[in-house]
Amino acid sequence: MKSWKDRLGKEEFEKKEHLVNFGAGLTAGAISAAVTNPLECITVNKQTAGPDFSIRLFIRENGFINLCT
């Protein structure tokens, strides 16, 4: 926020503060979704597969890229 305030100036920043906040929230949300979605996929499959679930085998069978989609 400080860097945007320095770049735009105080008056211009106050006019566009809602856009800066929106962009920051959008970026944070995208990063957190990219990190947590594969973990959630593993967790759900572990819960449904039962006690013989192996994370290594699951990733080997489905591929790491499919884990992220």
Secondary structure, DSSP 8 states (H G I E B T S, - for coil): -HHHHHHH-HHHHHHHHHHHHHHHHHHHHHHHHHHHHHHHHHHHHHHHH-TT--HHHHHHHH-HHHHT-
